Amino acid sequence: MAARIAWHNLKTTLRLLSHNKVGFVGFLFVIFFILLSFVGPYFVPLDRTTKLDEIYAPISWQHLLGTDFSGRDVLSHVVHGGRDVLTVAFLAGAISTIIAVLMGSLSALIGGKVDSGIMGLADVILTIPQFPLLIVLAGLLRFNSPILLAFILGLLSWPSLSRAIRAQVLSLRERDFVEAARALDLGTGHIILREIMPNMASYLAVSLIFAMTAAVYAQVGLVFLGLVPLSGSNWGVMLQLAWTKGAIFYPKALPYILGPVMAIALFQLSLVFATRSLEEMFNPRLRTGV
Amino acid sequence: MATTIAEARTPAPAGRASMGGLLKKAVRNYVLRRFIVAFIKVLIVITLTFFLIRLMPTNPVEVYINELITQYGMSADEARNQAAALLSIDLDAPLSQQYIQYMKELVQGNLGTSFRSKGTPVNAMIAQFLPWTLFSVGVSLLVSFALGMLLGMWSAYRRESVGDHVVTTLSSIFSSIPNYLVGIMLVVLLGVQWKLLPITQMRGSMSPGMTPGFTFEFIKDIFFHAALPISTYILTTIGGWTLAMKSSTIATLGEDYVTVAKARGLTEGRIMTGYVGRNASLPLFTSLAISIGFIVGGSTLIEFIFVYQGIGQLLLNSITSRDYPVMQGIFLIITFAVILANLLAEFLYSRLDPRVRVAGGQ
């Protein structure tokens, strides 16, 4: 329902979004980061030229975020460095949410051996500590494409969400409106997609965002450790270079370090804050006086 | 809820002898069942990681052989023999045979020997690195949990006040920033920009020449070296505990038994500790037990940043040198800790919350 309103009436959506102030600010920042990373590169050229006389230049009009270890403009690298991080985050989040929905609802609706099989698998994946496993996989597989990285992150992070979805489907399954749909013989596909999922929309949207923050944490962490050989400009690569080139220990390099650190931290923060607005938008029961 | 429990409990004394014995058996079976499931899980994870690690494209022996050929100009056969002798593994043995061999040694508590640090048992390496991780993460977990509970309750009691807004906002900010960014900023700000701390001296887990023991010098020294990792862990986890405790306390404050306790004229302090605090902290204790399992595994990035000699460092080193037995051993320890912690959480919950306790189990 809410989704249909959203498409047809942008005004209502905006009003709902802006109702929670903190959430709205978070939402605006998420949009800002998407524009910065996907549209920004067309306006800000990537600075690749080494300028030995401008190493670690302070903040100025010419270099709003200073320069790095070889005199390149930090701002241009921050603008160009978001695309991969955001893509991996969104892909990994989407993959893990889709698998979780499929596994969770199949588990709840079919039951029996399928249920215990899927939940057993989820249990085993949950038992293996995620980040150490990722480190081992990264060490052995050499994730050289962001897409592969996103797939692995998504494949490893669905279990806890699928458990929650299974529990929700089990409870929703017994509600009157689902009984009614079943009595009308509307089919399992219709029941899952039209009756059960819309009732979980707020939960799914919030879970997607939290899966995205987890993916940002994991991918930047792996890149920072030097285990993911991603090259080019990427916030994680910037951090890793700041570490290996010793910029961390160079007092004048503060603006250079702050560039990627603030970008990642602000993006994570705005995602988390945006969930507050999403919760209200999808869940009419939380809305007050709209 | 209360009445059903009372009803369920009253008939018990009638046939106590036979009923009690039977129920005890059932409980014991329940515990036994949980242990069997946990054991199977450990087995599955060991098997999975064993084959996962060995079926991956890059093989440590090949890496080593290549090193020998390119660096020392050995012939392929020579290098192969030398590698086999040095790494003490049978290269041509089929995987299944290697697996059986590994499991045989594992049953005897032997995790094998390191490939690269010649002849060093993995057990000894883990025994050397693990205590530092347990110490640094354990201390921070306890401090962060205790402080978070206090802050959360304080916030819940003063909700919508300025203090509550400050605490809640700071909590959500710090819990959403990745812990390694906080670690990097601590190094950059405290060590490099403001020069408040001697960052390079604080590296490692203790100063060279320090003898372990219950002396003031030693304890001061290990806290000096662990100070930055501990601060990072606390800063990034305390927010989560605070927020969880706050929402749990608010939910508990609305319960009927709190109203009844107030109506009975109990003192505010008694209600806060015995009624609200005790019930609100229940779900947090389960999370605490689960976090204990992640103590062992969740520290790689922080230990890397502060050059702290814990299990995370060891894992990283073993990956760069492709030291499979060490990797496998660390994995086993981490998984074991997680599974044990989950079991602990389950039993702890039933001990703390009489409603979950299996009827007649006490």
Interface residues (C-beta under 8 A of the other chain):
Chain A: D123 V124 T127 I128 P129 F131 P132 L133 I135 V136 G139 L140 L141 T213 V216 Y217 V220 G221 F224 L225 L227 L239 W243 I248 F249 Y250 P251 L254 I257 V261 I264 A265 Q268 L269 L271 V272 F273
Chain B: K41 I44 V45 L48 T49 L52 I53 M56 P57 T58 S172 I173 S176 I177 P178 Y180 L181 I184 M185 V187 V188 G191 V192 Q193 I199 F294 V296 G297 G298 T300 L301 F304 G312 L315 L316 I319 T320 R322 M327 I330 F331 I334 T335 V338 I339 N342
